[in-house]
């Protein structure tokens, strides 16, 4: 083996050792499994199987040594390793998903301009095929590459191809061999049935599947007395099985026929839960119950945490999808074929059959703080987003305060209305109000303080999808324009009635004074006073990235204060931490300040910033947690639950600020974390930087140090009583009409005196 590959193998063994050690040592959440036959609605009554498609192929090139080894070390102990079988020129087997090796290997570089064209099941394919090369050439010279563009390519060319019998040497619990092109190989004088029979004499094959009825019939007699289960794999319903010339749709209607030669079926997940053209789930089919009635096990395929076809019903949380198939109260599939077996394992072991309504508030549980309400599912900072956040388990709902031209403070993340509204389509605002304010943002915008509250209420709202432009990932389109913004008084009254705590975030205070002569800080103080919040209450936290804002609250109230570090890649010194302590009780920092990332989207290391802040008695909140896979470092295996667990169990943060409070809440009450699981499994813990031992990234420039914490006082307002807009909050039930100004306390007092005089004279 070339020296470079020896080095990679050495790093792999080091990684596996560290990885397994972390799993065993960091999180003693082992449970004993006392499973009764009624626990699961599978055919056997046992927990569904996790079937690793090519190992952990969501991260590594599939069906390679690290893909299988990491899958084994991080999945359920009985997880099945899946190999797609291809045959070489000399009738030997290799594990490759695609019959065209060009799509998953470096073969075109090794044999440039030597492609072939074959007719494969009626389709002409040009590429590189195993039947043109010997096993010796393929297994000793050709390396694997990642086939899906959204997945890491840093491992491409690092790992050799594997024969099926290599899995017997890496402590695989169960092996699943999949045969998809038996008829094609037969046409080229290579016998899949003969190879599989020969292989079964030297190793245990727990499952053998095929897309061809003819192949399964040919080997059925050989496995009749063994424990090997034969499985018919279905392709799309319109596709045809070349061995019997029937469509898979027609075969599906005759499961009693399938039972004559197979023990189960493997089907696309859409056969069970169809996905509508709108991206939402339709009603389930009866296929699972039909299969079980026929005595067939049923396995679902095509699961991947980073797939673009994930239903909107799941809020980009892959755990929810697995639960839909194994814990929906009506049926459970017998196994799941997935590129991400870690997530499937945690779903089955830690989340299924878990009926805890809310996480308990213990010392080990961080606060769940919404980011603009449940903004992952609804338009941020609207009434329905806040209602959903409370329903989903948030401990605090947040309001980022903006201010209107007529002095109304209200909740909305950005002062720029071009984000999240259709303001650009209104000629009254665009382009006349488009302007640049570099102290707020680098791009031009149309800002809330240039438009009245009534007019802002009339704007069409749009749900903000941060990964729509680059990844076409949109959030909950059915609710994309629903809900209403809340003025700050209404928001505070709503929180009081819901008995929920509040985080108020104030940013851009000095830029807004300079640009619009409006004081957002005093407007917020006024709203709090009118809403009846005692300034000593622990139900309110005030957050700002400006020390002058926090000092103003510190002088006038006794609310808990949070200093927000605005930089996402920064080193925070001990002296800066001590300075922050003079201002605040807590700190909000970006994820990358705790777990920095390399340019290749792998975590590079873990900092000790949380420990150092805790030593100064500062609570630490981390933001923003999002479910979509582009938001996650590859170390988390595209699983938002694994990111949450890293911040909770490794970093020990005190609060999670998230677009998806339901995901954080579900994590905190999962059975593995609370040692209530009935399956022997320890949830995966990430070891930041360990994957870089396999894929070294270019040296990163050191992060800059945090700048000055203490800033000058806020600028004073320009006094112009005749035109000064009111900063008095509106009553929650009395929104102003377009262009109107809310009554000040002085004007209301004058009106009251006039009314009393009228009553006095009327009595005479």
N, C-alpha and C positions, 0 to 999 in steps of 0.2 A: 504494500500500500504506500503511495507517495507520502513524503514526510508531512506535507500540509494536512493531509487527511488524518495522519496519526495525531497531529496536534489538535485537530478538531475533535477527534475521538477522546483525547485526554481531557479536553475542556468539557465534553459531554459527560464523561464519567464524573468529573468534579461537580458539574451542575446537578446531576442526578443525586449525588451524595448529599450536597447542600440542600437540594430541594426536598428530598425525603426526610432529612434530619429536621428541617423546618416543620414539615407536616407532622412529624411525630412529637416534636418537642414544644412547639408554640401553642397551643390551644388544646387543652385536654377536654375534648368534647366527645369522647368516645361513649357510645351507648351500646347496650346489649339488645339484641333483636329477639323479642319474644313474639313472633308473628303468628297469628292464627289464620286459618284458611279464609276467614271472612274479612280480612284486612283490606284486600285488594280485589277489584273486579276483573282480574285477569283470568284466563282459562284455568290456571293452576292454583289461583288464590295467593300466589307469591308476588313479591314486588316486581315491577317491570324490569326487564333487562336494559342495561346501557350498552349499546353496541357502538364501538369507536370506529368510525369510517376511516380506515387508513391510519388509525391512531389519533393523535391530536393534530388532525390535518388542517384545522382552522388556524394553526400557528406555523407548523413545520410543513415542508413538502410531504405529501401524504405517502404512507406505506414505506417510511424510512425508519432507521433505528431510533432516533430521538422521538419521532412522532409516536411510536409504539411505547417506548420506555416512559415518557412523561405521561402518556395516557394511563399506563398501568399504575404509576405512582400517585396519581391525583384523582383517580376515579374509584367507583365502588369496587370492592375486592373481587366481585364476580363479573366485572365488565368484560365484554367479549371484544376481541380484536378482529377486525374485518379486513380481508385481503381480496382484491379484485384480481382474478387469475388471468394471465396471458401466457401463451406458449411460444417458446423460441424455435429457431430453425432445427435444433437438435432435440426437440420434444421435451424441453425442461420448462419449469414454471417460474414466472416472476410475478411479483405483486405490482400491478399498475392499474390505475382507475380507467384511463383512456386507452383504447386500442391503438390510437395514433400517438406514438411515443413523443412526437415533436411537441405536444401540448404540455407534457409534464416532465420532460427530461432535457438534458443537454445534448442529445444525440445528433442534432443537426449541426452542432459545432464540431463534433468528432468526425462526422461523415458529411461534410458540406456537399450540397448539390447531388445527393444520392437518394433522394426520396423516391417512393414508389406509389403506384395507384392501384387500388383494389376495390372490388365491389363487395361491400360489407352489408349483408342483409338487405340487398337491393339498392344501397346507396353508394355512389362512387366517392371514395375518400382518397385524397392524395396526402402523403405524409411519410412517416417512418414507422415500420411495423416490426414487432418482435420476431415474426416468422422469417425475416430476412437476415437475422443475426444469430450467432450462437450464444448460449448462456454465458460462456466464459467471457466473451467480448462485452456483453451487456452488464454483467454483474461486477466486472473488474475495471471498467473504464467509464461507464456512463453514470452520471449523477442526476439527482432529482431536482426539479424546480417547482415553485409554487404555481398552481394553475389559475388561481383567482386573484385578480389585480388588486383588490382591496386588502389583501393579506400581505404579510411581510415578505420581501424578496431577498433580505439579507442572508438567508440560509441557502439561496439557490447555488447549486454546484458544490455544496459542502458534504452531501451524504450520498453514498452509493445506493444502487437499487438492491432490493432484497428478494430472495426466493422464499416461498411459503414456509419451508422447513426452518428458516432462520428464527421464526417466532417461537419455536419450541425451545430455543436456547435462551430466551429472555424472560422466562417465568410468566408466560401468558396463562391466564386462568382458563380461557375458552377461546377457540379459534373458529371464525366464520369464513368459509371460502365461497366466493361468489363467482359464478361462471356465466358470462353474458354472450359469448360468441362461439359456442360449441359448433354450430353448423358451419360457420366461416372456417374454423380450423379443420373441420372434417373435409371441406372442399379442397384443402391444401395438404391432405394426407397426414394430418395431425389429429390424434384422438384425445379429446378432453376426457371422456369417460375412462379411458385406459390410464391416463395420467392421474386422475383423482383416485381411482382404485389403488394404484401403486402407492400414492402418497399416504393413503389411509392405513396402509400396512406398516408404515414407519412412524406415524404420529396420529394423535387423536384429533379428529375433526368433529367439533361439536355441532356445527351447522354447515350445510352445503346448500347454497341457493343457486337458482338459475332463472333466467328469463325465458328459457326454452323447456316446454313440457317434454319434448323428445329426450333431452339430456337427463332429466329427472327420472323418466321411465327407464332409461338405459341403465342407471346406477341403482335404482330402487332395490333390486334383489340383493345387491351387495351390502346394503346398509340395513336390511330388514331386521337382522338380529343384533345390530349395534345400537349405541346410544346416539348415533348421529341423526340429527333431524334434517329432513329434506324440506326446503322452502321454495315455493314458486314466487319469483319476483315479478311484479307487474310494472310495465312501462306505461306511458300514456294510453288512455283507453282507445285512441284511434290507431295506435301502433299495432303491428301484427307480429305474432310469434311465428318466425319462419319455419319452425319445426313441425307445426300443425296447420299453418296458414289460417289462423283465427286471430281476430283482434282481442286485445286484452279486455276490452269492454264486454265482449261476448263471453269470454272465459269467466269473468267476474260474476256473471249471472248464474253460473253453474258450479257452486262451491262444493257440492257433493261429488262432482267429477274430480275436482282438485284433491279432495280427501283420499281418493283411491291411490295416489302416488306421493302425497306430500303431507307433512305434519303441520304446515302453516303457510301463511302468505306474507309477503313484504310488499307494501303498497306506498305510493306517494301520500304524504300527509293530507293533501287536498282531497283524496278519496274519502277521507273521514270527516274533516272540517273544510268544506269548500270555501274558497275565498272569492268574494264578489269583485266585480270590476271597480267598485269604489274602494277596495282595499280593506273591507270589513268582513268578518266571518259571516257566513250564512248558517242556516240550521245544519246540525250534523246529520250525516247519513246513518243508515242502520247497519253499515258494513261490519262494525266491530261485533255487534250482537249477532249478526248473521253468521259471521265466521265462527264465533264461539258456539252457536247453536249447531253448526256443522262439525264441531269437534276440532276446528283449526285454530291454532294460535295466529295472532295477527300482529305484525310489526310495522311501524310507521317510519318512513324515510324522508330525507331532504331537510333535515334540521341543521341550521347554521345561525349562530348569533349575529353574524354580520350580513345576512342576506337582505336584499332589497325588498323581498316579498313578504316580510314580516307584517302580519295583520296590525292595523291601527288599534285593534282591541287590546293589544299587549303593551302599548305605551313604550315600545322598544325595550321591554324587559324580557329577555329570553326565558327566564324562569316561569313567567306566566304562560308562555306557549307550552312548555313541557307539562305544566299542571293541567292545561286544557285537555291533554291527551291521557293523563293518568289519574287525575283527581277531580273529575267534573261531576261526580255524584251519580252519573248514569252508566258509565262504562270506563274501562281502562284498557289501553293496548298492552300487549305482552312484552313489548320492547320498543326502543327508540334508536334508530340509526342516525348518528349525529357526527358532525365534524368537531364538536366541542363537548366531549364526554364529561368534562369536569362540571359544566353547568347542568347537564342532565342528571349527574350523580347527586348534586346538592339539591336539585328540585325534588328528586324522589326521596332522598334520605332526610332532608331538613325542612322541606316546605309542605309536602303532601301530607294530608290528614292532620294538619296543624290548625286548630280552631281557636287560637288565642286571639282575642279581639283587639287588644292594644298592648304594646310593649310596656312592661312594668318600669316605673321610674326608679332605677337603682343607680348606685354609684358607678356601675359599669356601663350605663346607657347614656350616650350623648343626647343632647337636645336635637330635635328635628325642627329645622327652621325653613319655612318656605322661601322660595325665590320668586317674588311676584305672585304669590299663591301657588297653586298647582299649574304653573305655566307650561309644563310639558304636555298638558292635555287641553288647556283652555287659554284664551287670550289673557296674557299676564295682567295682574293688577285690576281685574274685574271682579264683580260680586260673585260670579259663579266660580272663578278661579280660587277665591278665598274660601267659599263654601266647600269646594272640593278638597282644598288643603286640610281643612279641619276634619272632614270625613276620612281623609287618607292618613290621618295620624300625626299631623304637625303639632308640635308643642307651642310654636310661635308662628304667627303670620306676619308678613313684612309689608311695609309701605315705604317705597322710595318716593319721597315727597318732591313734587314739582309744583310750580306756581303759574297761574294764568295771568293774562294781561290785566284783568280786573281783580287781581290779588287773591284768588281762591287757591289755597293749597289742596292738592289732590294726589292720589296714588298712581304712579306710573314709572316704569324703570328709567326711561330715557326722556330728557327734555326735548329731544328731536322727534317731532311728530312724523317724520319720514320713515321712522322705524315703527311698524305695527299699526299704521293707519293709512287710509287712502287720501291723505292730504294733497298729494301731488295731482290728483285728478280734479281738484277744486281750483278753478281759475281765480277765485277770490284770494287765494293764499299763494299759489304758485304761478309765475315765479317771483311775484312782487315781494314776498316775505322771505325768500331764500337768501341766507346770508352766512358769512363765516365768522365763527367765534372760536379762535384757536385755543383759548383757555378751557373750552368745553370739549371740543373734538376737532380732529384734523379736517374732516370733510364739512362742506356746507350743509346747512340744515334749515328746517322751519321749526321754530321753537315755541314751546307752550306759552312762554311769557309774552308772546306777540299776538296771541289769540285769546278770546274770552272763554270762560268756562262753558257758557251755553253753546258756543260754536264748537268747542272741543267735544262736548257730549254728542253733537250731531255728526261727527266724523265716523265713517265706516271703519271698524277695527279689523285687524288681521292678526291671527296667531303668528308669533315669531318662531320660525323654524331655523335655528342657527346653522343647520347642515343641509339646507335645501339647495343652495346655489351650487355647492361643490359635489354633493352626494345625492341630490334629489330625495332627501329624506324629509318628508313633511309631517307635521304634527296634526293629529286629529282633525282632518279637514271638515268633518261633519259639524264641528263646533268652531270653525275657524274665525267666525265673525260674531260670535254670541257674547252676551254679557255687557255690563255697563261699568265705566270707571266710577270710582267713589271719591267724593271730596273727603278731606282728612277727618272732618267731624263725623261724617257718616261712617267712615271706616272704623273710627274709635268706638262709636256707639254700637256698631255691628259686633266688634270684638267683645265689648262688655256683655252684650246680650248672649253671645256664644260662649262666654266664660273662657276665652282664649287669650293667651299672652301675645304681646305685640313687640315687634322690632321696627323702629322707625329709622330710616336711612336718609341722611341729608348729604348731598354732594353738590358741588358747583356753587356753593353759597356766595363766594366772593365774585365769581364771574357773573352771576345773575344780578347782583347789586350793580356791578359796573355796566352791564348791558341793558338792564331794564329798570333800575332804581327800585327793585322789589326785594324785601328782606324775607327770605324763605325761612330763616331760623326763628325770627320773632313770630312769623305766621304760624309756625308749628307750635311754638310755646303757647300762643293764644288759643289754638285749637285744643290743645291738651287741657288747658284751664277751663274752657267752655264745656268740654266733654266731661268734666268732673273727676279727672284723674288726680288723686292725691300725689304730690310730687315725691312721696316716699314709697310708692307702690313698687313691688318687685315684678309687676305684670308688664312693665314697660322697659324696653332697652332702647337707647339712642345710639345710633352708629353714624360715624362720619370719618372721612379721610382728611379732614381739616381740623387741626388742633384748636383753632379759634372757635369753631362751632362747639366742640366738646367743652371748652372752658366756659363758654356762655351758659351751657346747660349745667355745668358743674356749679357755677355761681348762683343759679336761680332754682335748681331742683336737686333732688337726691336720687334721680333715676340711675339705673345701671348704665354705664357708658362703654361703648365699644370703639376702639380705634381700628379703622380699616386701612390695611397696607395695600396701596393701589398697584404696586409693581408685581408682576407675575413671576419674575425671575430675579430674585434679589437675595442677598445675604444680610440677615438682621443681626447686628452685633449685640453684645450684652449691654453696652452703654445705651443703644437705641431702645432696648427692651426696658431698661430702667427709666428712660425718659417717657416711654409710653405709659408706664405704670403711674406716673404722676398725673396722667390725663384720664386713664380709663381702667375699667375692671376686666375687660376682655379685649381680644384682638381677633380680627378676621383676616385671614391670609389665603392666598391662592393655593391650589393643590400642589403646583410645582415648587413652591417654597418648602414644602415638606418632603415631597418625593420628586426631585428634579428629573427631567427627561432628556435623553440624548436626541440628536437630530433624527435618529432612525425610529423615533417614537417608542423606544424602550426606556424604562426607568434606569437611571444611571446610579443612583444611591439613595439613601435615606439621611436626611439631616437631623440634627438634634434640637431644632428650633422649638418644638413643642415642649420638650423637657426643660429647656432653659426658660421658656415663658412660664411654665408651671412653677419653676423655682422662685419666680417673682410673684407668685400667687395671681397670675393672669390666666383666665380661661381662654381657650383657643377654639375658634370656629373656622371651618374650612369651606371654601366655595370655589366654583359652582359645580355641583355634582349633576351630571346629565347621563341619561341612559343610552343615547345613540352611540354606536360603536366608534365613530371617528373621535369622540371625546375621550376615549379610553386608551391608555398605553397598552401595547401588545402584551405586557406582563399580566394584564388582567384577563387575558383570553377572551376579549370582547364581552365581558360579563360585568355589568355595573355592580352586582352584588360583591364580586371580589374586590372591586375598588373600595366600596364601603367598608368591607371587613378589614382592609389594610389601614384605613384611617382610624377605625375603631379599635382594632386589636393590636396593631403595631404602633401607630403614631399616638394613640390614646387622646384623640381630640375630644373637645367638650361639646361640640355642636357641628351638625351637618347642614349646610345651606344648599338646598336642592330644588331643581325644577320638578322633581318627581317624588314628593314626600311618601307616596304609597310604597315605593321600592325600599326606601330607608326604613320605614315602619315595619314592613314585612321582614326585612333582614333582622331587626332588633328582636323580633319575637319568634324567629325560626327555631325549630326544635333542637337543632344541633348546638346552637349557641347556648341554649338553656338546658342542655343535657337531658332533653326529653325525647330524643329520637329513638325509634324502635329499630333502627338499622345501624350496624356497626360502621360508622363513617366519621371522619374528621374533616370539617370544611377546610378548603384550601386556603393557605396563607401565602401571600406573595413575599418573596425575598428580593427587594429592589436591587437591581444591578446584576443578579445572577444570570439572566439570559444574555447579558452582554459578554459573558465568558464564552458563549457560543458564537456570538455575532458582534465582534468588537466594532465600535463606532469610532469615527474620527474624533480626535480630542476636541472637547468643547471649550470655548472661551469661558473663563471664570465669571460667575455671576457678579454684577456690581453690588456694592454695599448700599444699604438703604440710606437715602438722603436725610435731610433735616426733618425731624419730627415736628418741632415747634415752628409755627408760622406766625407772621404778624397778625394783629387784630383785623377783623373784617372791616372793610371800608364803610364809611358812614353813608347813609342815604342823602341824596340831594333834596333839601327841603323845598317843596313846592306845593303847599296845602291845597291850592286851587285844583291841581290836576292829579294829586297823589291818589293812586288806586288803593282801595281798601284791602288790607290783608286779613280782615276778619273772616273766619271760616263760615261757610253756609250751614244752616240747619240741615241735618241729614235728610229731612223730608221736604225741603224747600229749595230745589235747584233753581237758579236764576235763568231767565230767558236770555237769548242771544243778545249780547251787548249791554245787559243790565249790570248794576253794581250792587253788591250786598250791603245791607244797612250796617253802619258802624254802631258801636255801643253808645256813642254820644248821640247819634241821630235817633236811636230807639228811645233814649232817655227823654230827649226833647219831645218826641211824639207822645210819650206817656204823660208828661206834664200838661201838654195841650189838651189831651183827653180828659185829665182830671179837672182842669179849669172849665171845660165845656160841661162836664157833669155837675160841677159845683154851681155854675150859674143856672143850669137847667133846673136844678132843684128849687130855685126860687121862682 
